[in-house]
Amino acid sequence: MKRWHNSLLIQHVGYFSVLSLVSVVGLAIVIYYQSVELLKKSITSQMEVVISIKENQIDNWFYQQHKTILLIAQTPTLVDSYASFLDNTDRQSYQTIEDYFRTILTTENTIQSLSISTNSGIVSISTEGEEEGNYQPLGDSVTYFTQENLETVRPTLYTSPITRETAMTFATPLLNDQGERIGVLSVDLSLEKIHEIMQEATGLGETDESYLIRKQGQENRLVDTQDSELANQWVRSPGIDAAMSGQDGIDFYQNHKQVEVIGSYRWLEDKNLGILVEITREEAFNVSGTIAMNLLFGGLLVAVILLIIVYILSRKVTRPILEIAQNVNQVIDGNLMIKSKQLRKISQRGDEIGQLARGFDEMIKVVDSRQQDLAEQVRKLRMNNANLSQAQELEMAYFKALKRKAQWIRNKE
């Protein structure tokens, strides 16, 4: 600290160092937060695009399933054969339907099984033979739709009691030529394509994740066909809660895996599903941190280079001041006969330092002149004192002589 106060050079360089450090750190912080906002806007836009694409793909998938099932239910071969089967219960009609169902299972990879139930709910024909003769109500686990309510029907997803995976069953009526319902076609669908849609790369990053959420009672469950254990777990997060309450948006939150993410969530009203796209907060803003750190290190490097330049320039600036200070010390020691070429050179400058040097030179001249005047006055004073002493001695000698003469006169009398 003492050295700091005693060195103008150190103070000059030190102040600039502090100013440079504060400027670099401040700039890095400002750019970091600006880049975070820009990245947030960019990620938000990308997430909106991703979630819209996936929503559109899911819509198309459901549309194709509805279309395929309606087409199957309206196939004359199926309707006529089932009508004949109901009238005669003949083996030929049963075999025709069974062969047709096998063909469908071969060509339609999204269909897992098909069955036809009577109007009373008894399964009469099924690709799963053990189901025949059982009662199959059109309850909560079955999504029943017709050509008329196709636009308003909402699919129901449930946990299969057999596979323990998320499953979905569509059902539609079989109508005869008079438009009367003679049975119900039920189709169990594979959700593998849904899983593929959700797992498709989004381009957001390595940690991005997309998933669907369904309601089961009062619980939220993942729509996941690859992990039956996970599909039956109750999940919750601020994003999931928002989506399942019918909200759309983007926010920062901790997901169901306890990971800090930025997530986009949307409620698919016509599908009874919530869709979420997430990426970890760390990866999302890693670029901002990298930019800020690169800027910080680059700024510090520039500051060090500038510090060296400032040190060199400061030495050039402070050298004349140091020269003047050395001359001041000589004056303090009593040397007024300073003959410094460097000081004369400094006094020729047109700036404040030159003005200081000229002022110092004038001050020396004034001090020297006053010192000489003082010396002359002292000399004269000493001469006056000497003359005064001599007069006093003569006066004393005169009085002593008078005294002796007076004494002699008294003795003579």
GUNU-434569 format. One line per 5 residues: number of its first residue (from 1); their letters; for each residue x, y, z of N, C-alpha, C. Coordinates in steps of 0.05 Angstrom, whole numbers. Layout:
# GUNU-434569
NUM> A> X Y Z X Y Z X Y Z  ... .
This chain:
# GUNU-434569
1> MKRWH> 17 -24 0 0 0 0 17 25 0  39 24 15 57 47 16 70 52 -11  77 30 -25 88 33 -51 68 44 -71  43 37 -67 21 48 -84 19 78 -81  20 88 -57 17 117 -53 42 132 -60 .
6> NSLLI> 65 118 -61 90 131 -67 98 130 -96  82 117 -113 89 114 -141 66 123 -159  71 145 -174 51 154 -193 47 134 -215  69 121 -223 67 102 -245 50 78 -237  54 68 -213 38 45 -203 8 53 -201 .
11> QHVGY> 3 77 -191 -25 86 -189 -38 88 -217  -23 100 -236 -33 104 -263 -40 77 -276  -21 58 -274 -26 31 -286 -47 16 -271  -47 19 -244 -67 5 -228 -95 14 -233  -100 40 -235 -126 50 -241 -136 41 -268 .
16> FSVLS> -118 41 -288 -126 31 -314 -132 1 -314  -117 -14 -298 -122 -43 -295 -150 -48 -284  -157 -34 -263 -183 -37 -251 -205 -29 -270  -201 -7 -284 -221 2 -304 -224 -18 -326  -202 -30 -336 -203 -50 -357 -217 -75 -348 .
21> LVSVV> -211 -84 -324 -223 -108 -313 -253 -105 -310  -261 -82 -298 -290 -77 -295 -304 -75 -322  -291 -62 -341 -303 -59 -368 -306 -87 -381  -285 -103 -380 -286 -129 -393 -307 -147 -380  -307 -149 -353 -326 -165 -339 -355 -155 -344 .
26> GLAIV> -358 -129 -342 -385 -118 -347 -395 -124 -375  -377 -121 -395 -385 -126 -423 -391 -156 -426  -376 -173 -414 -381 -202 -415 -408 -209 -404  -415 -197 -381 -441 -202 -368 -464 -192 -385  -461 -168 -396 -482 -157 -413 -486 -174 -438 .
31> IYYQS> -464 -182 -451 -466 -199 -475 -478 -226 -468  -470 -237 -445 -481 -263 -437 -512 -262 -435  -522 -242 -421 -551 -240 -417 -565 -233 -443  -552 -217 -460 -564 -212 -486 -565 -237 -503  -543 -253 -503 -542 -277 -519 -562 -298 -508 .
36> VELLK> -566 -298 -481 -586 -315 -469 -614 -308 -480  -620 -283 -480 -646 -274 -490 -650 -281 -520  -628 -277 -536 -630 -283 -564 -633 -313 -568  -617 -329 -553 -620 -358 -555 -647 -368 -546  -657 -355 -525 -684 -363 -515 -705 -358 -537 .
41> KSITS> -703 -335 -551 -722 -330 -573 -718 -350 -595  -693 -356 -602 -687 -375 -623 -698 -403 -616  -691 -412 -591 -700 -439 -582 -731 -439 -581  -743 -418 -572 -772 -416 -570 -784 -420 -598  -773 -407 -617 -783 -409 -645 -780 -438 -655 .
46> QMEVV> -756 -449 -650 -751 -476 -659 -770 -496 -646  -774 -493 -620 -792 -511 -605 -821 -509 -616  -829 -485 -622 -856 -481 -633 -859 -496 -659  -838 -494 -676 -838 -508 -702 -839 -538 -697  -821 -548 -679 -820 -577 -674 -846 -588 -664 .
51> ISIKE> -858 -574 -644 -882 -584 -632 -905 -582 -652  -905 -563 -670 -926 -561 -690 -923 -583 -711  -898 -589 -718 -894 -611 -737 -903 -638 -725  -896 -643 -700 -904 -668 -687 -934 -670 -684  -946 -647 -677 -975 -647 -674 -988 -653 -701 .
56> NQIDN> -978 -642 -722 -988 -647 -749 -985 -677 -757  -962 -688 -750 -957 -716 -756 -976 -734 -741  -981 -727 -715 -1000 -743 -699 -1028 -741 -710  -1035 -716 -718 -1062 -712 -731 -1065 -730 -756  -1044 -730 -772 -1045 -746 -797 -1047 -775 -790 .
61> WFYQQ> -1033 -784 -769 -1034 -813 -762 -1062 -820 -753  -1074 -804 -736 -1101 -810 -727 -1120 -809 -751  -1117 -790 -768 -1134 -788 -792 -1132 -813 -809  -1108 -823 -813 -1104 -847 -829 -1117 -871 -816  -1115 -873 -789 -1127 -896 -775 -1157 -895 -777 .
66> HKTIL> -1169 -871 -773 -1198 -869 -776 -1206 -876 -805  -1192 -866 -824 -1199 -872 -852 -1196 -901 -858  -1175 -914 -849 -1171 -942 -854 -1192 -959 -841  -1199 -953 -816 -1219 -969 -802 -1247 -965 -814  -1253 -941 -822 -1279 -937 -836 -1280 -952 -862 .
71> LIAQT> -1258 -952 -876 -1257 -966 -902 -1261 -996 -898  -1248 -1007 -877 -1251 -1035 -871 -1280 -1041 -864  -1292 -1024 -847 -1320 -1029 -838 -1340 -1026 -861  -1333 -1012 -882 -1351 -1008 -905 -1346 -1027 -928  -1326 -1044 -924 -1319 -1063 -946 -1343 -1083 -950 .
76> PTLVD> -1354 -1084 -975 -1377 -1102 -980 -1372 -1131 -972  -1348 -1141 -977 -1342 -1169 -970 -1345 -1174 -941  -1335 -1155 -924 -1338 -1158 -895 -1367 -1156 -886  -1381 -1135 -896 -1408 -1131 -887 -1426 -1154 -896  -1424 -1162 -921 -1441 -1184 -931 -1435 -1210 -917 .
81> SYASF> -1409 -1216 -913 -1401 -1241 -900 -1411 -1242 -872  -1409 -1219 -857 -1418 -1219 -829 -1449 -1220 -828  -1463 -1208 -847 -1492 -1210 -847 -1500 -1239 -852  -1486 -1252 -870 -1492 -1280 -876 -1485 -1297 -852  -1463 -1290 -838 -1455 -1305 -814 -1476 -1303 -792 .
86> LDNTD> -1487 -1279 -789 -1508 -1275 -768 -1533 -1291 -775  -1540 -1292 -801 -1565 -1306 -810 -1562 -1336 -807  -1539 -1346 -816 -1536 -1375 -819 -1515 -1388 -800  -1497 -1370 -789 -1474 -1379 -773 -1459 -1401 -789  -1456 -1396 -815 -1442 -1416 -831 -1412 -1412 -830 .
91> RQSYQ> -1397 -1434 -833 -1368 -1434 -830 -1355 -1418 -853  -1367 -1418 -877 -1356 -1405 -900 -1354 -1375 -896  -1375 -1363 -885 -1374 -1334 -880 -1353 -1327 -859  -1352 -1344 -838 -1332 -1340 -817 -1304 -1341 -829  -1299 -1361 -846 -1272 -1364 -858 -1265 -1341 -876 .
96> TIEDY> -1286 -1331 -891 -1281 -1308 -908 -1272 -1283 -892  -1286 -1279 -870 -1278 -1256 -853 -1251 -1260 -840  -1246 -1284 -831 -1220 -1290 -819 -1197 -1286 -839  -1201 -1295 -864 -1180 -1291 -884 -1176 -1261 -890  -1198 -1247 -891 -1197 -1218 -896 -1181 -1204 -873 .
101> FRTIL> -1187 -1212 -849 -1173 -1200 -826 -1143 -1206 -827  -1136 -1231 -835 -1107 -1238 -837 -1093 -1220 -858  -1108 -1216 -880 -1096 -1199 -901 -1091 -1170 -890  -1110 -1161 -875 -1107 -1134 -863 -1084 -1133 -844  -1081 -1153 -827 -1058 -1154 -808 -1032 -1155 -823 .
106> TTENT> -1032 -1167 -846 -1007 -1169 -862 -1000 -1142 -875  -1020 -1128 -884 -1015 -1103 -899 -1015 -1078 -881  -1029 -1078 -859 -1030 -1055 -842 -1015 -1060 -816  -990 -1049 -815 -973 -1055 -792 -982 -1039 -766  -1000 -1021 -769 -1010 -1007 -745 -1032 -1021 -731 .
111> IQSLS> -1043 -1042 -744 -1066 -1057 -732 -1055 -1082 -719  -1062 -1085 -693 -1052 -1109 -679 -1073 -1131 -679  -1098 -1124 -677 -1119 -1144 -677 -1145 -1132 -685  -1164 -1149 -696 -1190 -1140 -704 -1211 -1160 -692  -1234 -1149 -687 -1256 -1166 -677 -1283 -1153 -685 .
116> ISTNS> -1303 -1170 -686 -1330 -1160 -692 -1348 -1170 -669  -1363 -1151 -658 -1381 -1157 -636 -1410 -1153 -645  -1427 -1168 -633 -1456 -1165 -639 -1465 -1139 -626  -1490 -1131 -633 -1501 -1107 -621 -1504 -1109 -591  -1504 -1133 -581 -1506 -1137 -552 -1479 -1138 -538 .
121> GIVSI> -1457 -1136 -554 -1430 -1134 -543 -1415 -1160 -541  -1426 -1182 -552 -1412 -1208 -551 -1393 -1210 -576  -1368 -1217 -571 -1349 -1219 -592 -1355 -1245 -608  -1361 -1242 -633 -1368 -1265 -649 -1345 -1275 -667  -1328 -1256 -676 -1305 -1263 -693 -1282 -1245 -684 .
126> STEGE> -1258 -1258 -681 -1235 -1242 -672 -1209 -1256 -682  -1189 -1239 -688 -1163 -1250 -695 -1150 -1262 -670  -1159 -1255 -647 -1150 -1267 -622 -1172 -1287 -614  -1169 -1312 -621 -1190 -1331 -619 -1202 -1334 -591  -1185 -1330 -570 -1195 -1333 -543 -1215 -1311 -534 .
131> EEGNY> -1216 -1290 -550 -1235 -1268 -544 -1263 -1275 -553  -1267 -1293 -571 -1293 -1299 -582 -1311 -1310 -560  -1335 -1300 -560 -1355 -1308 -540 -1354 -1291 -515  -1334 -1273 -512 -1332 -1256 -489 -1348 -1230 -494  -1355 -1217 -472 -1370 -1192 -473 -1349 -1169 -476 .
136> QPLGD> -1353 -1152 -495 -1335 -1129 -499 -1352 -1103 -500  -1355 -1090 -478 -1371 -1065 -477 -1356 -1042 -490  -1371 -1023 -500 -1359 -999 -512 -1356 -979 -489  -1338 -986 -471 -1334 -969 -447 -1311 -949 -451  -1299 -942 -427 -1279 -921 -427 -1254 -928 -443 .
141> SVTYF> -1248 -953 -446 -1223 -961 -460 -1226 -962 -490  -1250 -960 -500 -1255 -962 -529 -1265 -935 -539  -1252 -926 -562 -1260 -901 -575 -1279 -908 -597  -1305 -903 -593 -1325 -909 -612 -1331 -884 -630  -1330 -888 -656 -1335 -865 -674 -1350 -875 -698 .
146> TQENL> -1363 -856 -711 -1378 -861 -736 -1369 -840 -756  -1379 -843 -780 -1372 -824 -801 -1382 -796 -794  -1404 -795 -779 -1415 -769 -772 -1400 -754 -750  -1390 -769 -730 -1377 -755 -707 -1347 -757 -709  -1337 -762 -732 -1308 -766 -736 -1292 -741 -728 .
151> ETVRP> -1303 -718 -733 -1289 -693 -727 -1288 -685 -698  -1307 -697 -682 -1309 -689 -654 -1300 -710 -635  -1297 -735 -644 -1290 -756 -626 -1261 -753 -615  -1258 -759 -590 -1232 -757 -576 -1222 -785 -569  -1199 -792 -578 -1189 -819 -572 -1183 -823 -543 .
156> TLYTS> -1186 -848 -534 -1180 -856 -506 -1156 -875 -506  -1136 -868 -491 -1113 -886 -488 -1114 -898 -460  -1106 -923 -458 -1108 -937 -432 -1084 -956 -430  -1081 -966 -406 -1059 -986 -401 -1070 -1014 -405  -1058 -1028 -424 -1067 -1055 -431 -1063 -1073 -407 .
161> PITRE> -1083 -1088 -398 -1080 -1106 -375 -1062 -1130 -382  -1057 -1134 -408 -1041 -1157 -416 -1012 -1150 -419  -1007 -1129 -435 -979 -1121 -441 -969 -1100 -421  -987 -1087 -406 -980 -1065 -388 -969 -1041 -403  -974 -1040 -428 -965 -1017 -444 -989 -1000 -451 .
166> TAMTF> -983 -975 -460 -1004 -957 -469 -1017 -969 -494  -1044 -970 -494 -1058 -982 -517 -1081 -964 -525  -1092 -970 -549 -1115 -955 -559 -1132 -973 -576  -1158 -972 -572 -1177 -988 -587 -1198 -970 -600  -1201 -973 -627 -1221 -958 -641 -1244 -978 -648 .
171> ATPLL> -1268 -967 -648 -1291 -983 -656 -1310 -966 -673  -1322 -980 -693 -1340 -966 -711 -1362 -986 -720  -1386 -977 -726 -1408 -996 -732 -1405 -1008 -760  -1415 -1033 -761 -1419 -1046 -787 -1448 -1042 -795  -1452 -1029 -818 -1479 -1022 -828 -1486 -1039 -852 .
176> NDQGE> -1511 -1049 -853 -1520 -1064 -877 -1529 -1044 -898  -1541 -1055 -919 -1549 -1038 -941 -1571 -1018 -933  -1586 -1025 -912 -1608 -1008 -903 -1598 -987 -883  -1572 -987 -877 -1561 -969 -858 -1565 -977 -829  -1572 -1002 -825 -1576 -1012 -798 -1551 -1024 -787 .
181> RIGVL> -1546 -1020 -761 -1522 -1031 -749 -1526 -1060 -743  -1508 -1076 -755 -1510 -1105 -751 -1487 -1115 -733  -1469 -1097 -726 -1447 -1105 -709 -1428 -1082 -705  -1407 -1087 -690 -1387 -1066 -684 -1359 -1078 -690  -1344 -1063 -707 -1317 -1071 -713 -1298 -1058 -693 .
186> SVDLS> -1282 -1073 -679 -1263 -1063 -660 -1235 -1069 -670  -1217 -1049 -668 -1190 -1051 -678 -1171 -1042 -656  -1153 -1060 -648 -1131 -1053 -629 -1108 -1042 -645  -1099 -1018 -639 -1078 -1005 -655 -1051 -1007 -641  -1030 -1009 -657 -1002 -1007 -647 -995 -977 -646 .
191> LEKIH> -983 -969 -624 -974 -941 -621 -945 -937 -627  -933 -957 -641 -905 -955 -648 -899 -931 -665  -917 -925 -684 -912 -902 -701 -913 -876 -685  -931 -874 -665 -932 -851 -648 -905 -847 -633  -895 -870 -624 -869 -869 -610 -847 -860 -629 .
196> EIMQE> -847 -869 -654 -827 -861 -673 -829 -831 -679  -854 -821 -681 -857 -793 -686 -845 -776 -663  -850 -785 -639 -840 -770 -616 -810 -773 -612  -798 -795 -623 -770 -799 -619 -753 -788 -643  -767 -779 -663 -752 -768 -686 -735 -744 -678 .
201> ATGLG> -711 -742 -689 -693 -720 -682 -706 -693 -687  -703 -675 -669 -714 -648 -672 -694 -628 -681  -668 -634 -678 -647 -615 -685 -642 -594 -664  -656 -597 -641 -652 -577 -619 -625 -581 -605  -617 -607 -603 -592 -613 -588 -591 -642 -580 .
206> ETDES> -570 -649 -565 -566 -677 -557 -585 -685 -535  -594 -666 -519 -610 -673 -495 -640 -667 -500  -648 -661 -525 -676 -655 -529 -693 -680 -526  -717 -677 -517 -736 -699 -512 -764 -690 -518  -779 -708 -531 -807 -702 -538 -824 -725 -527 .
211> YLIRK> -847 -719 -515 -864 -741 -505 -892 -731 -503  -910 -751 -502 -939 -746 -499 -947 -754 -471  -967 -740 -461 -979 -746 -434 -1009 -751 -437  -1018 -771 -423 -1047 -777 -424 -1058 -777 -395  -1083 -773 -393 -1097 -774 -367 -1106 -803 -361 .
216> QGQEN> -1102 -812 -337 -1114 -837 -328 -1125 -832 -300  -1151 -828 -299 -1163 -819 -274 -1153 -791 -268  -1141 -788 -244 -1130 -762 -236 -1100 -761 -240  -1089 -781 -253 -1060 -782 -256 -1052 -776 -285  -1027 -766 -287 -1015 -762 -314 -995 -784 -319 .
221> RLVDT> -998 -796 -343 -980 -818 -350 -967 -813 -377  -942 -823 -380 -928 -820 -406 -940 -840 -426  -942 -831 -451 -949 -848 -473 -923 -859 -484  -915 -883 -475 -889 -894 -482 -892 -924 -487  -887 -932 -512 -891 -961 -518 -866 -977 -515 .
226> QDSEL> -843 -964 -509 -818 -978 -507 -812 -986 -478  -823 -972 -459 -817 -977 -431 -843 -979 -416  -852 -1004 -412 -878 -1008 -400 -878 -999 -371  -856 -1001 -357 -854 -992 -329 -857 -962 -327  -843 -948 -345 -845 -919 -346 -873 -910 -354 .
231> ANQWV> -886 -925 -372 -912 -917 -382 -933 -919 -360  -928 -934 -339 -947 -937 -318 -940 -921 -293  -920 -904 -296 -912 -887 -273 -928 -861 -275  -935 -851 -251 -947 -824 -250 -925 -803 -252  -929 -784 -270 -908 -764 -274 -920 -736 -270 .
236> RSPGI> -902 -718 -262 -911 -691 -257 -888 -672 -260  -894 -648 -271 -875 -626 -272 -892 -601 -278  -880 -577 -274 -895 -553 -281 -905 -553 -310  -888 -563 -328 -895 -564 -357 -918 -583 -362  -916 -607 -349 -937 -627 -353 -964 -617 -341 .
241> DAAMS> -962 -606 -317 -987 -595 -304 -1000 -574 -321  -983 -556 -333 -994 -534 -350 -1007 -545 -375  -994 -565 -388 -1005 -576 -412 -1031 -591 -407  -1032 -606 -385 -1056 -622 -379 -1079 -605 -368  -1073 -581 -361 -1094 -562 -353 -1104 -545 -376 .
246> GQDGI> -1094 -552 -400 -1104 -539 -425 -1088 -515 -433  -1064 -511 -422 -1048 -488 -428 -1027 -494 -449  -1019 -473 -464 -998 -475 -483 -977 -454 -475  -951 -461 -479 -930 -441 -472 -903 -453 -471  -884 -436 -463 -855 -444 -461 -845 -432 -435 .
251> DFYQN> -830 -449 -420 -821 -439 -394 -796 -455 -385  -783 -444 -364 -761 -458 -351 -773 -473 -327  -766 -499 -324 -776 -514 -301 -760 -539 -298  -766 -554 -276 -753 -579 -271 -772 -601 -280  -763 -618 -299 -781 -637 -311 -785 -661 -292 .
256> HKQVE> -799 -681 -302 -806 -705 -286 -782 -722 -279  -759 -716 -292 -734 -730 -285 -716 -713 -266  -728 -692 -256 -713 -673 -238 -690 -660 -252  -693 -654 -278 -672 -640 -293 -683 -612 -301  -665 -592 -298 -673 -565 -306 -674 -563 -336 .
261> VIGSY> -697 -556 -347 -700 -555 -376 -714 -529 -384  -713 -523 -409 -732 -504 -422 -750 -521 -439  -776 -518 -434 -795 -536 -447 -818 -521 -460  -827 -532 -482 -851 -522 -496 -873 -543 -492  -896 -534 -483 -918 -553 -478 -944 -543 -492 .
266> RWLED> -960 -563 -499 -985 -556 -513 -1006 -577 -507  -1030 -568 -504 -1053 -586 -500 -1067 -592 -526  -1068 -618 -534 -1081 -626 -559 -1110 -633 -552  -1127 -613 -555 -1155 -615 -546 -1170 -639 -559  -1166 -642 -585 -1181 -663 -599 -1168 -690 -596 .
271> KNLGI> -1146 -693 -582 -1133 -719 -578 -1133 -727 -548  -1141 -709 -531 -1139 -714 -502 -1110 -719 -493  -1092 -706 -505 -1063 -710 -500 -1049 -684 -495  -1028 -686 -479 -1010 -663 -476 -984 -670 -490  -972 -651 -505 -947 -657 -519 -926 -637 -508 .
276> LVEIT> -902 -647 -503 -881 -631 -492 -855 -636 -508  -840 -614 -512 -813 -616 -524 -795 -601 -505  -773 -614 -497 -755 -603 -476 -726 -606 -485  -709 -588 -474 -680 -591 -477 -669 -580 -451  -647 -592 -442 -635 -584 -417 -626 -555 -418 .
281> REEAF> -630 -541 -396 -623 -513 -395 -593 -509 -399  -577 -529 -389 -548 -527 -392 -540 -527 -421  -551 -546 -437 -544 -547 -465 -555 -523 -481  -580 -515 -474 -593 -493 -488 -576 -468 -487  -564 -463 -464 -550 -437 -461 -520 -441 -458 .
286> NVSGT> -511 -465 -466 -482 -470 -465 -467 -452 -485  -480 -445 -507 -468 -427 -527 -463 -400 -515  -483 -390 -499 -481 -364 -486 -457 -364 -467  -455 -385 -451 -433 -387 -432 -406 -387 -447  -405 -402 -469 -380 -404 -485 -373 -377 -496 .
291> IAMNL> -393 -363 -507 -389 -336 -518 -378 -317 -496  -391 -318 -473 -383 -300 -451 -355 -306 -442  -348 -333 -439 -322 -340 -430 -301 -333 -450  -307 -337 -476 -288 -330 -497 -284 -300 -497  -306 -285 -494 -303 -256 -493 -287 -247 -469 .
296> LFGGL> -292 -260 -446 -278 -253 -421 -248 -258 -424  -241 -282 -434 -213 -288 -437 -200 -270 -458  -215 -266 -480 -204 -248 -501 -201 -220 -491  -221 -211 -475 -219 -184 -464 -196 -181 -445  -192 -202 -428 -170 -201 -409 -143 -201 -424 .
301> LVAVI> -142 -216 -446 -117 -216 -461 -112 -188 -473  -133 -176 -484 -130 -149 -495 -123 -130 -473  -135 -134 -449 -129 -116 -426 -100 -118 -418  -90 -143 -418 -61 -146 -411 -43 -132 -431  -50 -136 -456 -34 -122 -477 -35 -92 -474 .
306> LLIIV> -60 -82 -469 -63 -53 -465 -49 -44 -440  -48 -62 -420 -35 -55 -395 -5 -51 -399  6 -68 -416 35 -66 -422 40 -39 -437  22 -34 -456 24 -9 -472 21 15 -453  1 14 -435 -3 36 -416 21 39 -398 .
311> YILSR> 33 17 -390 57 18 -372 79 33 -387  83 26 -412 105 39 -428 99 69 -431  74 75 -438 66 103 -442 66 118 -416  59 104 -394 59 117 -368 87 124 -359  105 106 -365 133 112 -359 142 137 -374 .
316> KVTRP> 134 139 -399 141 162 -415 129 187 -403  104 185 -393 90 208 -382 102 216 -355  108 196 -339 117 201 -311 147 207 -309  162 200 -329 191 205 -328 197 235 -324  185 254 -339 190 282 -334 183 291 -306 .
321> ILEIA> 160 279 -296 152 286 -269 172 276 -249  183 252 -253 203 241 -235 228 259 -236  235 268 -260 258 286 -263 254 312 -247  230 323 -249 224 347 -233 225 341 -204  215 317 -196 215 310 -167 243 307 -157 .
326> QNVNQ> 261 296 -173 290 293 -165 302 321 -161  295 340 -179 306 367 -176 294 381 -151  269 375 -145 257 386 -120 273 376 -96  280 350 -96 295 339 -74 322 353 -71  335 360 -94 360 374 -93 357 402 -81 .
331> VIDGN> 335 415 -89 329 442 -77 325 440 -47  311 418 -39 306 414 -10 333 411 4  352 397 -9 378 393 3 396 419 1  385 440 -11 400 465 -12 415 471 -37  412 454 -57 426 458 -82 408 474 -101 .
336> LMIKS> 415 500 -103 399 517 -121 413 522 -147  436 510 -150 452 514 -175 448 489 -193  422 484 -199 416 460 -215 420 466 -245  435 449 -257 441 452 -286 433 426 -300  407 421 -303 397 396 -314 388 400 -343 .
341> KQLRK> 402 386 -361 394 387 -389 366 375 -393  361 354 -378 334 341 -380 312 360 -372  317 376 -350 297 395 -341 293 417 -362  315 426 -374 312 447 -395 296 436 -418  301 410 -425 287 397 -447 257 395 -440 .
346> ISQRG> 251 388 -415 223 385 -406 209 412 -407  223 433 -399 211 460 -399 204 470 -426  215 458 -447 208 466 -474 182 454 -485  171 435 -469 145 423 -478 123 443 -475  102 439 -491 80 458 -491 56 449 -474 .
351> DEIGQ> 59 425 -461 37 415 -445 39 424 -416  22 413 -398 22 420 -370 48 413 -356  61 390 -365 86 382 -352 108 403 -359  108 412 -384 127 433 -392 122 459 -376  96 465 -372 89 488 -356 99 485 -327 .
356> LARGF> 96 460 -316 106 454 -289 136 458 -288  150 448 -308 180 450 -308 188 479 -309  175 495 -326 182 523 -328 176 538 -302  153 531 -290 147 543 -264 167 535 -243  176 510 -243 196 501 -224 222 516 -228 .
361> DEMIK> 230 520 -254 254 535 -260 252 564 -250  229 576 -255 225 604 -245 226 605 -215  215 584 -203 214 583 -174 243 582 -163  260 566 -176 288 564 -167 302 591 -169  296 605 -192 309 631 -196 300 651 -174 .
366> VVDSR> 274 650 -168 263 669 -148 276 662 -120  276 636 -114 288 628 -89 318 636 -87  332 631 -109 361 638 -110 364 668 -107  347 684 -121 349 713 -119 344 723 -90  323 711 -78 316 719 -51 338 710 -31 .
371> QQDLA> 350 687 -37 371 678 -20 395 697 -21  402 706 -46 424 725 -49 418 752 -35  392 761 -38 385 786 -25 387 783 5  378 760 15 380 755 44 409 755 53  426 742 37 455 741 44 467 769 45 .
376> EQVRK> 459 786 25 469 814 25 460 829 49  435 825 56 424 839 80 438 830 105  444 804 106 458 794 130 486 806 131  499 807 107 526 818 106 526 847 116  507 863 106 506 891 115 500 893 144 .
381> LRMNN> 482 875 154 475 876 182 500 869 199  515 851 189 539 844 204 559 868 204  562 882 182 580 905 181 570 927 200  544 931 200 532 951 218 537 943 247  534 917 252 539 908 280 568 912 288 .
386> ANLSQ> 587 907 268 615 910 274 622 940 279  611 959 264 615 987 268 604 996 295  581 985 301 568 992 327 585 983 350  596 960 348 613 949 369 638 966 373  650 975 350 675 991 351 668 1018 364 .
391> AQELE> 645 1030 358 638 1056 370 634 1053 400  621 1031 407 617 1026 435 643 1023 450  662 1010 438 689 1006 450 703 1034 453  702 1051 433 714 1078 434 701 1094 456  674 1092 457 660 1107 478 668 1098 506 .
396> MAYFK> 671 1073 509 679 1062 535 707 1071 542  724 1071 522 752 1079 527 753 1109 535  736 1125 522 735 1154 527 725 1159 556  704 1145 564 694 1148 591 713 1139 612  728 1117 606 748 1108 625 771 1129 627 .
401> ALKRK> 778 1142 605 800 1162 606 790 1186 622  765 1195 619 754 1217 634 753 1211 664  747 1186 670 746 1178 698 773 1179 711  793 1169 696 820 1170 707 830 1199 711  823 1216 692 832 1244 694 818 1258 718 .
406> AQWIR> 793 1252 722 779 1263 745 791 1254 771  799 1229 772 811 1218 796 838 1232 802  852 1237 781 879 1249 784 876 1277 795  856 1292 785 852 1320 794 844 1320 823  827 1302 832 819 1301 860 843 1295 878 .
411> NKE> 860 1276 869 883 1269 885 903 1292 888  905 1308 867 924 1331 867 915 1352 886  891 1356 889 881 1377 907 884 1368 936 .
